[in-house]
Amino acid sequence: MEPPTHRPPAIQIGLRTLLGITAAVAVLFGVLRWLGAPAEAMLLVLVVLTVGAIAAVGLVVAIARWLAAEARHADREPPPGRPREGGEGPGCEGP
């Protein structure tokens, strides 16, 4: 029996990426201020960016969990003499 292989984390965000995101947001709000946008418009932009970022993170986490569950499911083999789930492939019993 082989020891389980080490899998790297699905998501890695480096310091360079965080710095780039911070700089992009700073430039965006600098341009809005330079154009003389009212505070309400800046608040709306901030809310939209925040909601979008939270939704994106949630989607990535959900996909990573689904992929991890699929990998765990694919690694499991059925006990000898027992058909595989799904009804396909060797060892499956037909209807």
Backbone bond lengths (Angstrom), bond angles and torsions (degrees), N, CA, C in turn:
res aa  C-N    CA-C-N  psi(-1)  N-CA   C-N-CA  omega(-1)  CA-C   N-CA-C  phi
1 M - - - 1.449 - - 1.531 109.32 -
2 E 1.321 116.14 128.79 1.461 120.81 -178.70 1.519 111.00 -83.27
3 P 1.345 116.14 144.93 1.467 117.51 174.60 1.526 109.39 -68.79
4 P 1.323 116.83 151.96 1.465 118.84 -179.96 1.523 110.93 -61.95
5 T 1.318 115.15 140.05 1.464 119.60 179.28 1.519 110.06 -78.60
6 H 1.305 115.07 148.01 1.466 120.50 178.69 1.516 108.89 -81.17
7 R 1.318 116.43 127.11 1.467 121.47 177.23 1.525 108.60 -107.97
8 P 1.329 116.76 130.16 1.465 118.49 177.82 1.521 110.36 -68.17
9 P 1.323 117.79 156.81 1.459 119.66 177.79 1.521 110.82 -59.26
10 A 1.327 115.05 146.44 1.461 120.10 -176.48 1.525 111.97 -70.53
11 I 1.324 116.67 -29.03 1.456 120.22 -174.92 1.527 108.94 -123.73
12 Q 1.315 116.23 125.31 1.457 120.62 175.06 1.521 107.91 -133.63
13 I 1.324 115.55 120.26 1.458 120.71 178.09 1.521 106.74 -115.59
14 G 1.309 115.38 120.82 1.448 120.25 -177.47 1.520 112.62 -86.98
15 L 1.315 114.58 170.90 1.457 121.31 179.12 1.525 110.90 -64.55
16 R 1.330 116.94 -34.37 1.464 121.08 179.06 1.531 110.42 -62.86
17 T 1.336 116.61 -39.86 1.459 120.39 179.02 1.522 111.00 -65.38
18 L 1.324 116.70 -44.37 1.464 119.95 178.79 1.522 111.53 -62.86
19 L 1.326 116.74 -39.30 1.460 120.52 177.45 1.532 110.58 -64.61
20 G 1.329 116.73 -40.56 1.461 120.49 178.34 1.523 112.36 -64.20
21 I 1.335 116.92 -42.09 1.464 120.62 177.69 1.524 110.36 -63.65
22 T 1.320 116.71 -43.63 1.461 120.69 179.69 1.528 111.03 -62.54
23 A 1.323 116.50 -42.85 1.466 120.22 179.23 1.529 110.91 -64.98
24 A 1.338 117.46 -39.55 1.470 120.50 179.58 1.524 111.18 -64.25
25 V 1.326 116.97 -41.74 1.468 120.03 178.53 1.528 110.16 -67.23
26 A 1.329 117.09 -39.73 1.467 120.06 178.55 1.527 111.02 -62.99
27 V 1.334 116.75 -42.27 1.469 120.09 178.82 1.528 109.92 -65.12
28 L 1.328 117.02 -42.36 1.466 120.39 179.32 1.522 111.53 -58.44
29 F 1.325 116.83 -49.29 1.459 118.83 -179.05 1.526 112.09 -71.89
30 G 1.331 117.58 -28.54 1.463 120.08 173.67 1.520 111.40 -64.23
31 V 1.326 116.24 -42.61 1.467 120.08 178.29 1.527 110.19 -65.95
32 L 1.336 117.27 -42.38 1.466 119.92 178.22 1.524 111.05 -60.14
33 R 1.326 115.56 -41.50 1.473 118.84 179.39 1.524 110.68 -68.14
34 W 1.341 116.91 -39.43 1.460 121.28 -179.92 1.532 110.56 -64.43
35 L 1.348 116.19 -35.12 1.459 119.88 177.89 1.524 112.60 -77.00
36 G 1.321 117.01 -8.31 1.450 121.20 178.17 1.528 113.49 79.91
37 A 1.326 116.47 31.45 1.465 119.88 179.69 1.525 109.36 -67.70
38 P 1.322 117.04 142.55 1.469 119.25 178.72 1.530 110.92 -68.69
39 A 1.306 114.91 161.77 1.469 120.86 -178.26 1.520 111.41 -61.33
40 E 1.333 117.47 -33.31 1.464 120.34 179.98 1.531 110.90 -64.62
41 A 1.327 117.12 -37.90 1.463 120.77 178.21 1.528 110.65 -66.69
42 M 1.328 116.23 -40.73 1.460 119.57 178.08 1.531 110.90 -64.56
43 L 1.324 115.95 -39.39 1.464 120.00 177.95 1.525 110.59 -64.39
44 L 1.327 116.84 -40.70 1.459 120.85 177.92 1.525 110.94 -62.78
45 V 1.326 117.30 -43.27 1.470 121.14 177.68 1.522 110.12 -62.34
46 L 1.314 117.10 -42.20 1.457 120.71 179.07 1.525 111.34 -62.70
47 V 1.316 117.21 -42.63 1.469 120.95 179.64 1.532 110.36 -64.83
48 V 1.327 117.00 -43.90 1.464 120.14 179.79 1.525 110.78 -63.22
49 L 1.318 117.85 -43.75 1.463 121.14 177.87 1.528 111.35 -62.26
50 T 1.321 117.03 -42.45 1.463 120.76 -178.91 1.524 111.19 -65.35
51 V 1.325 116.83 -46.63 1.466 120.35 179.79 1.528 110.25 -63.59
52 G 1.303 117.21 -41.29 1.464 120.65 178.09 1.516 112.44 -63.56
53 A 1.328 116.88 -41.53 1.461 120.41 179.15 1.531 111.08 -65.91
54 I 1.333 116.77 -42.08 1.468 119.98 179.03 1.528 110.35 -64.69
55 A 1.316 117.22 -41.27 1.465 120.62 178.23 1.529 111.28 -64.20
56 A 1.310 117.20 -41.32 1.466 120.60 179.45 1.521 111.33 -65.01
57 V 1.321 117.04 -43.28 1.463 120.63 178.35 1.524 110.19 -63.55
58 G 1.326 116.71 -42.99 1.463 119.76 178.38 1.513 112.08 -61.57
59 L 1.323 117.38 -40.87 1.455 121.29 178.68 1.525 111.36 -64.98
60 V 1.317 117.33 -44.11 1.461 120.90 179.62 1.527 110.78 -64.17
61 V 1.333 117.39 -40.83 1.467 120.35 178.08 1.523 110.60 -64.75
62 A 1.325 117.68 -41.90 1.460 120.58 179.20 1.528 110.88 -63.74
63 I 1.317 117.52 -41.49 1.459 120.39 178.30 1.522 110.65 -66.02
64 A 1.328 117.96 -41.50 1.462 121.08 179.17 1.530 110.80 -63.03
65 R 1.325 117.76 -41.73 1.469 120.37 177.61 1.518 111.00 -64.53
66 W 1.335 117.33 -41.01 1.455 120.56 179.67 1.529 110.59 -64.07
67 L 1.329 116.65 -43.31 1.461 120.16 178.79 1.525 111.46 -64.15
68 A 1.327 116.96 -39.25 1.464 120.13 178.42 1.524 110.71 -65.33
69 A 1.335 117.48 -40.54 1.459 120.77 178.52 1.523 110.43 -65.87
70 E 1.329 117.31 -39.70 1.462 120.15 177.49 1.526 110.90 -63.96
71 A 1.325 117.43 -40.43 1.462 120.99 179.49 1.523 110.44 -65.10
72 R 1.342 117.31 -41.39 1.467 119.95 177.93 1.520 110.36 -64.94
73 H 1.321 116.46 -40.11 1.457 120.55 -178.83 1.532 110.72 -66.75
74 A 1.322 117.43 -38.61 1.465 121.42 -179.68 1.522 111.42 -70.03
75 D 1.332 118.18 -28.80 1.467 121.67 -178.95 1.523 112.01 -74.65
76 R 1.328 117.32 -24.23 1.462 119.72 -177.77 1.517 110.15 -78.72
77 E 1.298 115.71 135.81 1.457 121.66 173.86 1.520 107.97 -110.09
78 P 1.317 117.60 142.86 1.461 119.13 178.80 1.524 110.40 -69.92
79 P 1.333 118.23 154.00 1.465 120.50 177.42 1.521 110.33 -61.12
80 P 1.340 117.25 154.82 1.471 119.78 -179.66 1.534 110.80 -58.48
81 G 1.332 115.51 138.32 1.447 120.89 178.87 1.516 114.14 84.03
82 R 1.302 117.35 -1.27 1.461 120.75 -179.17 1.523 108.58 -110.27
83 P 1.334 118.22 134.72 1.470 119.12 -177.74 1.522 111.57 -70.37
84 R 1.309 114.63 154.34 1.464 120.43 175.54 1.519 109.62 -72.32
85 E 1.317 115.36 156.49 1.457 119.55 175.08 1.516 109.26 -74.53
86 G 1.304 116.46 149.78 1.447 121.17 176.64 1.504 113.33 100.13
87 G 1.327 118.42 -18.01 1.451 121.09 175.17 1.510 115.05 73.84
88 E 1.335 118.44 22.35 1.454 121.09 179.28 1.512 109.22 -129.65
89 G 1.310 115.11 154.31 1.445 120.26 174.35 1.517 112.39 88.57
90 P 1.358 115.61 176.66 1.457 119.73 -178.23 1.527 111.26 -66.25
91 G 1.294 115.48 143.62 1.455 120.87 178.29 1.511 113.55 88.24
92 C 1.307 117.82 4.62 1.472 121.54 -179.65 1.524 109.00 -98.10
93 E 1.258 114.17 141.88 1.454 119.26 178.01 1.525 108.56 -95.08
94 G 1.302 116.38 138.64 1.451 120.45 178.55 1.524 111.48 -79.87
95 P 1.332 117.90 173.86 1.459 120.54 -179.48 1.520 113.35 -70.29
